[in-house]
Structures are given as structure tokens and as C-alpha cells.
């Protein structure tokens, strides 16, 4: 077998969870944690931006290492990676906005262009963008790079809508929630499901960010005032519970008599 073939051996199964209501719920919760968690570590915990970035980047590298190591879908490893990539994606956009004074209009365009390049490269190489076939190392790499770009783009687009354009947190939740519902409706009516998935995936980032800000920010700034600590802990608890549920269901399905036929 050639070395190039050996490098991209087929995994045992698809390494992305089945897209269900639970999938989308965990995804939205993870984006909210990305928004509130980054703020908590940098501000409330007093770690500062640079140390927070270094810590989360290191944790993400470890999580990705585990994700690539496993040859099958391991729910806790997958969703841990999503949560950490959500935090890092948020930090990348914040670093450009707050640290480099890049306008949200510019960063939104940059990340949209970067994501388009990733999709183009992915499709040119694999002839598909479907997440139903993340079953080789190369496809998995394309997948996670695309996911990071969606989080960075979603953060920039969400901040652009809620802050720069003055939409506010509540209307941000309403607008992005409506766009996601419209995307789901379009998919039901026959729009390409791969396209609909990626549109919805991008939109869940600003939805989760708007929801996180709405719950955590003080009433002075239009939020509910729960704070980043309570919001992050509550959402992480729900994520953990849902991941455990998914893991138990996966194990039950694997051990069922039907699965062994």
C-alpha cells in the first residue's frame, strides 16, 4: 500500500454525530459557553487576554489530538473539542477587534472569504462537503478547520449585528433564531441539505453568542444579569448531561441484538 494511501486510511465510522435536535441543542449551548467562558477567564478570573488565549489554545490542541487519535466517534471528545474551538474562535475575532482594531465589517468579510476558501479546497479534494462522510484523516482535518472558521465568522457577524449595528442581544436572538428556522424550512422544502447544514451551523454561533450575552450581561447593557459564571456553569452542566445521554444511547445501540446482526 502506498504511503499516501496509508496516511488517509478509512476510519471505522463517521466521526461526526448524527444531526438531530440534540446535536443542535448542544451546538448552541457550546457557542454560548464560548462567549461567556472566554469573558470569564479573561476578566472575572483575572487571567488576562494573553494567558487565557494560551491556555485555551493548548487545551484545544490536546482535545484535537484526542479527537484525531480515536478511530471512532467518541461523543465526549467530539463535544469537548467543539466547546474549546468555540472559545478559541471567539478569542480570534476578539483579538482582531479589540487588539488590532480591525472593524467588524472587515473581519466578517475576511472570515467569510477564508471559510469559502476552506470549502473550495475541501470540495476540490474530496468532491463533497457532507458531514456524513468524515471518515478519513484528511476529511477530518478539513472539517475542523471549517468549524473553526464558522465560529470566528459567527462571532464577527454576531458582534456586527448586535453591537456595531445596534440590534441588541434580545433582537439578536430573535433575528438569528428566525434565520435558522427559515434555513430548516428551506431544507425541508428541498434546498440542498449540505448547504442548509453549513448555513445553520454558521448562524448558531451568533445565536449562541447573543443568547449568552443576553443572559450574562447586566441589565444596564440590555442583559438579564445572570453573570458569566452562572451562565457558563449552567450551560456546561446541560452540555455534560446531554453528552452523557448521547453516549449511553450510542453504547446501547452498539450492544443491542440488532446492531450485532
C-alpha positions in Angstrom: 0.0 0.0 0.0 1.4 3.5 -0.9 2.3 5.8 1.8 -0.2 8.4 0.7 -3.0 5.8 0.9 -1.7 4.6 4.3 -1.9 8.2 5.7 -5.6 8.5 4.9 -6.9 5.1 5.9 -10.7 4.9 6.3 -11.8 5.3 9.9 -14.2 2.7 11.4 -17.2 5.0 11.0 -18.2 8.6 10.5 -16.6 10.8 13.3 -19.4 13.4 13.4 -22.6 12.8 15.5 -25.9 12.2 13.8 -27.5 15.6 13.2 -30.6 15.6 15.5 -32.3 18.1 17.7 -29.8 17.1 20.5 -26.9 17.9 18.1 -28.2 21.4 17.5 -29.0 22.0 21.2 -25.5 21.0 22.3 -24.0 23.1 19.5 -26.0 26.2 20.5 -25.1 25.7 24.2 -21.4 25.2 23.3 -21.4 28.5 21.4 -22.9 30.3 24.4 -20.2 28.8 26.7 -17.6 30.0 24.1 -18.9 33.5 24.5 -19.3 33.6 28.3 -16.4 31.3 29.1 -13.8 33.4 27.3 -15.1 36.6 29.1 -15.0 34.9 32.5 -11.4 33.6 32.1 -10.0 36.9 30.8 -12.0 39.3 33.0 -13.6 37.7 36.1 -10.8 35.2 36.7 -8.2 37.9 36.1 -6.1 35.8 33.8 -5.9 38.5 31.1 -6.2 38.1 27.4 -2.8 36.6 26.5 -2.8 34.0 29.3 -6.4 33.0 28.5 -5.6 32.6 24.8 -2.5 30.5 25.6 -4.4 28.2 28.0 -7.4 27.7 25.7 -5.2 27.2 22.6 -3.2 24.5 24.5 -6.4 22.8 25.7 -7.8 22.8 22.1 -4.6 21.3 20.8 -4.9 18.5 23.3 -8.6 17.9 22.5 -7.8 17.8 18.8 -5.0 15.3 19.5 -7.5 13.1 21.3 -10.1 13.5 18.5 -7.6 12.5 15.8 -6.3 9.6 17.9 -9.7 7.9 18.2 -10.7 6.0 15.2 -14.4 6.1 16.0 -16.8 8.8 17.2 -16.3 9.4 20.9 -19.1 11.8 21.9 -17.3 13.4 24.9 -14.1 14.0 22.9 -16.0 15.4 20.0 -18.1 17.9 22.0 -15.1 18.9 24.2 -13.4 19.9 21.0 -16.4 21.9 19.9 -16.6 23.8 23.2 -12.9 24.6 23.1 -12.9 25.6 19.4 -15.9 27.8 20.2 -13.8 29.6 22.8 -10.8 29.9 20.6 -12.9 31.1 17.6 -14.3 33.8 19.9 -10.8 34.8 21.0 -9.5 35.1 17.5 -12.3 37.5 16.5 -11.9 39.5 19.8 -8.2 39.7 19.2 -8.7 41.3 15.8 -11.4 43.6 17.1 -10.0 44.7 20.4 -6.3 44.1 20.0 -5.7 45.0 16.3 -8.6 47.5 15.9 -9.9 45.6 12.9 -13.5 46.6 12.1 -16.3 44.0 12.5 -17.2 44.7 8.9 -13.7 43.8 7.7 -13.3 40.7 10.0 -16.7 39.4 8.9 -15.7 39.7 5.3 -12.3 38.1 6.0 -13.6 35.1 7.8 -16.4 34.6 5.2 -13.7 34.6 2.4 -11.5 32.2 4.5 -14.4 29.8 5.0 -15.2 29.9 1.3 -11.5 29.0 0.5 -11.7 26.1 3.0 -14.9 24.8 1.5 -13.5 25.2 -2.0 -10.3 23.3 -1.1 -12.3 20.6 0.7 -14.7 20.1 -2.2 -11.9 20.1 -4.7 -10.1 17.4 -2.8 -13.0 15.3 -1.6 -15.8 16.1 -4.0 -18.2 16.5 -1.1 -18.8 18.8 1.9 -21.1 16.3 3.6 -20.5 15.7 7.3 -22.0 12.2 6.8 -18.6 11.0 5.5 -16.0 12.4 7.9 -14.2 9.0 7.7 -10.6 9.8 6.7 -7.9 11.9 8.4 -7.9 14.4 5.5 -11.6 15.0 5.7 -11.5 15.3 9.4 -8.8 18.0 9.1 -10.9 19.9 6.6 -13.9 19.5 8.9 -12.2 21.0 12.0 -10.6 23.9 10.0 -14.1 24.7 8.6 -15.6 24.5 12.1 -13.0 27.0 13.5 -13.8 29.4 10.6 -17.5 29.1 11.3 -17.0 30.1 14.9 -14.8 33.0 14.1 -17.2 34.2 11.3 -20.2 33.7 13.5 -18.6 35.7 16.3 -17.7 38.6 14.0 -21.2 38.5 12.3 -23.0 38.3 15.7 -21.0 41.2 17.2 -21.5 43.2 14.0 -25.3 42.8 14.2 -25.8 43.2 18.0 -23.1 45.9 18.7 -22.0 47.7 15.6 -25.5 47.8 14.0 -27.1 48.3 17.4 -29.5 45.3 17.1 -29.1 44.4 20.8 -29.0 41.0 22.5 -32.7 40.3 22.5 -33.3 41.1 18.9 -30.1 39.3 18.0 -31.6 36.1 19.5 -34.8 36.7 17.6 -33.1 37.5 14.3 -30.6 34.6 14.2 -33.2 32.2 15.6 -35.6 33.2 12.8 -32.9 32.8 10.2 -32.1 29.3 11.5 -35.8 28.4 11.4 -36.0 29.7 7.8 -33.0 27.6 6.9 -34.6 24.5 8.4 -37.8 25.2 6.5 -35.9 25.7 3.2 -34.1 22.3 3.7 -37.5 20.7 4.3 -38.7 22.2 1.1 -35.9 20.7 -0.9 -32.9 23.1 -0.6 -29.6 21.1 -0.6 -29.2 19.7 2.9 -25.4 20.1 2.9 -25.7 23.8 2.1 -28.5 24.2 4.7 -26.4 22.4 7.4 -23.5 24.8 7.0 -25.6 27.9 6.9 -27.4 26.8 10.1 -24.0 25.9 11.7 -22.7 29.4 11.0 -25.9 31.0 12.3 -25.9 29.0 15.5 -22.7 30.8 16.6 -24.2 34.4 16.7 -27.4 32.9 18.1 -25.5 31.3 21.0 -23.4 34.4 21.5 -26.4 36.7 21.6 -28.1 34.3 24.0 -25.0 34.2 26.2 -24.7 38.0 26.3 -28.4 38.4 26.9 -28.2 36.1 29.9 -24.9 37.1 31.3 -24.7 40.9 30.7 -26.0 43.3 33.3 -29.4 45.0 32.9 -27.6 48.3 32.2 -26.4 46.8 28.9 -29.6 45.1 28.0 -29.0 41.7 29.6 -30.7 39.6 32.2 -27.8 40.0 34.6 -27.0 36.3 35.5 -23.3 36.9 35.0 -20.7 34.8 33.1 -20.1 32.4 36.0 -23.7 31.3 36.4 -24.4 31.2 32.7 -21.3 29.2 31.9 -21.8 26.7 34.7 -25.5 26.2 33.9 -24.9 25.7 30.2 -21.9 23.4 30.8 -24.0 21.3 33.1 -26.6 20.9 30.4 -24.0 20.0 27.8 -22.5 17.4 30.1 -25.9 15.9 30.7 -26.7 15.7 27.0 -23.4 14.3 26.1 -23.8 11.5 28.7 -27.3 10.8 27.3 -25.9 10.6 23.8 -23.0 8.4 24.9 -25.4 6.0 26.7 -27.7 5.8 23.7 -24.7 5.1 21.4 -23.5 2.3 23.7 -27.0 0.8 24.0 -27.4 0.9 20.2 -24.0 -0.8 19.8 -24.8 -3.5 22.3 -28.4 -4.2 21.0 -29.1 -7.5 19.3 -30.0 -5.7 16.1 -26.6 -4.0 16.0 -24.8 -7.3 16.3 -26.6 -8.9 13.3 
